[in-house]
Amino acid sequence: MKFENVCIESLAVALPDEVWTSAGIEERLRPLYERLKLPAGRLELMTGIRERRMWPEGTRPSEASAVAGRAVLAKSALRAEQVELFIHAAVSRDMLEPATASFAHRKIGLPATAQIFDVSNACLGLLNSLTVAASMIESGQIRCAMIVAGENGRPLVEQTLRTLLDRPLTRNEIKPYFANLTIGSGAVGAIVCHRALVQGRAHRLLGGVARAATQHSELCQGDTHGADAMAMQTDSEQLLLAGVGLASETWRDFTAGQGTEFNRFICHQVGSTHRRKLYETLGLDLAKDFSTFETLGNTGSVALPATLAAAVEAGAVREGDRVGLLGIGSGLNCLMLALEW
């Protein structure tokens, strides 16, 4: 993938007020920890995640996405009526039908002339949506798109806590559930447009590479659990190994097209172990990383773009910087994109 005229015109993040610390989650799991003689503090020690945020109970993903969508419009020099494509790109959905984009579109107040749909691909949904919008812009079909993602991790974490407390699981049996406790909530919105519409600095999307390793699709699987809950199980150790292997293959092809000179890298936010292993395997300087998992946890499709926004806000990404977006999601799928900020 190569793009000449595509820019990220604006980017905005919306975060819940409610904070769940890793220590607080372990306190709720005290009966399990005492029964299995597990040491307190292991959740933060293993992941590097001190806390994550949660939307209020009953929040729909479209509501979270709409907050981010309105926020990105407020930052943008473009108007709502200029949006010709609207994509909701989260794992979380209001329901199977209609598309969650339908609800968020109405709540944001976007025009009836905008084409709308959902894109769902685990934690890669927003990055995939960037390439869809970029291709439509590059081909001349549209000039402006809005992409949003609203992830609500609360139902999954709540259901995981119930499962761990209600079932007489052994130490080995609890392992597939612990990755769920790293999940957080958040929302992000991006306006992507043709460079001719940009006022001021154009943050160009240069291109990238996608690769799949679907032989590993069973390593992380989630589904609905009743009306208002979710269930997920993950083989964390094998997922790490397979994910880093796929990332290594993708990186080889990515750098063949985009080179190796980057000022900053933004990865999907899983935790400290995954970050360290990825950087070691790819031979990258950890000092070029910018992370948010310590305070946000893993927010699915929101994680990488929200971290990019945080890096820009903190001055860690400056005008003219080349930024590598290193995305990976269960499936397994990997997508790496290059930005010229």
CORCOR-V634647 format. One record per pair of residues at least 4 apart in sequence whose C-alpha atoms are under 7 Angstrom apart, sorted by the first residue. I is the first residue (numbers start at 1). J is the second residue. Records with the same first field share a line. If there is no record, write none. Layout:
I->J + J
This chain:
1->207 + 208 + 209
2->206 + 207 + 208
3->138 + 205 + 206 + 207
4->206
5->138 + 194 + 195
6->134 + 137 + 138 + 192 + 193 + 194 + 195 + 204 + 205
7->192 + 193 + 194 + 195 + 202 + 203 + 204 + 205
8->190 + 191 + 192 + 193 + 203 + 204 + 205
9->76 + 191 + 192 + 193 + 198 + 203
10->72 + 75 + 76 + 190 + 191
11->72 + 189 + 190 + 191 + 309
12->68 + 71 + 72 + 188 + 189 + 190 + 309
13->68 + 187 + 188 + 189 + 306
14->67 + 68 + 186 + 187 + 188
15->186 + 187
16->53 + 54 + 55 + 186
17->53
18->53 + 54 + 55
19->51 + 52 + 53 + 54
20->24 + 51 + 52 + 53
21->25 + 50 + 51 + 52
22->26 + 43 + 44 + 49 + 50 + 51
23->27 + 41
24->28
25->29
26->30 + 40
29->33 + 165
30->34
31->35
32->36 + 165
33->37 + 38
34->38
36->171
41->45
42->46
43->47
44->48 + 49 + 50
47->271 + 272 + 273
48->271 + 272 + 294
49->271 + 293 + 294 + 295 + 297
50->294 + 295
51->294 + 295 + 296 + 297
52->184 + 295 + 296 + 297
53->184 + 185 + 296
54->153 + 154 + 184 + 185
55->59 + 152 + 185
59->63
60->64 + 94
61->65 + 92 + 93 + 94 + 150 + 151 + 152
62->66 + 94 + 100 + 103 + 104 + 150
63->67 + 104
64->68 + 150 + 187
65->69 + 104 + 148 + 149 + 150 + 187 + 188
66->70 + 104 + 107 + 108
67->71
68->72 + 148 + 187 + 188 + 189
69->73 + 108 + 148 + 189
70->74 + 108
71->75
72->76 + 189 + 190
73->80
78->82
80->110 + 111
81->110 + 111
82->144
83->114 + 144 + 145 + 146
84->113 + 114 + 115 + 142 + 144 + 145
85->114 + 115 + 116 + 144 + 145 + 146
86->114 + 115 + 116 + 117 + 145 + 146 + 147
87->101 + 116 + 117 + 118 + 119 + 129 + 146 + 147 + 148
88->100 + 101 + 117 + 118 + 119 + 147 + 148 + 149
89->118 + 119 + 120 + 125 + 126 + 129 + 147 + 148 + 149
90->120 + 125 + 149 + 150 + 151 + 301
91->120 + 122 + 123 + 151 + 300 + 301
92->150 + 151 + 152
93->100
94->100
95->100
98->102
99->117 + 118
100->104 + 118
101->105 + 116 + 117 + 118
102->106
103->107
104->108
105->109 + 110
106->110
119->125 + 129
120->125
121->125
122->300 + 301 + 329 + 330
123->300 + 301 + 328 + 329
124->128 + 301 + 327 + 328 + 329
125->129 + 301
126->130 + 149 + 301
127->131
128->132
129->133 + 147
130->134
131->135
132->136
133->137 + 145
134->138
135->139
136->140 + 141 + 142
137->141 + 142 + 143 + 193 + 194
143->193 + 194
144->192 + 193 + 194
145->191 + 192 + 193
146->190 + 191 + 192
147->189 + 190 + 191
148->188 + 189 + 190
149->187 + 188 + 189 + 301 + 302
150->186 + 187 + 188
151->185 + 186 + 187 + 299 + 300 + 302
152->185 + 186
153->157 + 183 + 184 + 185
154->158
155->159 + 228 + 229 + 230
156->160 + 180 + 229 + 230 + 231
157->161 + 180 + 181
158->162
159->163 + 229 + 230 + 231
160->164 + 177 + 180 + 231
161->165
162->166
163->167
169->173 + 174
170->174
171->175
174->178
176->233 + 234 + 235
177->233 + 234
179->234 + 236
180->232
182->297 + 298
183->297 + 298 + 299
184->296 + 297 + 298 + 299
185->299
186->299 + 302
187->302
188->302 + 306
193->197
195->202
198->202
203->340 + 341
204->339 + 340 + 341
205->338 + 339 + 340
206->338 + 339 + 340
207->337 + 338
208->254 + 336 + 337 + 338
209->250 + 253 + 254 + 335 + 336 + 337
210->250 + 334 + 335 + 336
211->250 + 333 + 334 + 335
212->332 + 333 + 334
213->246 + 332 + 333
214->331 + 332
216->331 + 332
217->330 + 331 + 332
219->234 + 235 + 239
220->233 + 234 + 235 + 330
221->232 + 233 + 234
222->231 + 232 + 233
223->230 + 231 + 232
224->229 + 230 + 231
225->229 + 230 + 231
235->239
236->240
237->241
238->242
239->243
240->244 + 274
241->245
242->246
243->247 + 332
244->248 + 278
245->249
246->250 + 334
247->251 + 334
248->252 + 281 + 282
249->253
250->254 + 334
251->255
252->256
253->257
254->258 + 336
255->259 + 260
262->322 + 323 + 324
263->288 + 321 + 322 + 323
264->288 + 289 + 317 + 322 + 323 + 324
265->288 + 289 + 290 + 323 + 324 + 325
266->289 + 290 + 304 + 307 + 308 + 324 + 325 + 326
267->304 + 325 + 326 + 327
268->303 + 304 + 326 + 327 + 328
269->291 + 292 + 293 + 298 + 303 + 304
270->274 + 293 + 297 + 298
271->275 + 293
272->276
273->277
274->278
275->279
276->280
277->281
278->282
279->283 + 284 + 285 + 286
280->284
290->311
291->307
292->296 + 307
293->297 + 298
298->303
299->303
302->306
303->307
304->308
305->309
306->310
307->311
308->312
309->313
310->314
311->315 + 316 + 317
312->316 + 317 + 318
317->321
318->341
319->341
320->340 + 341
321->340 + 341
322->339 + 340 + 341
323->338 + 339 + 340
324->336 + 337 + 338 + 339
325->336 + 337 + 338
326->335 + 336 + 337
327->334 + 335 + 336
328->333 + 334 + 335
329->333 + 334
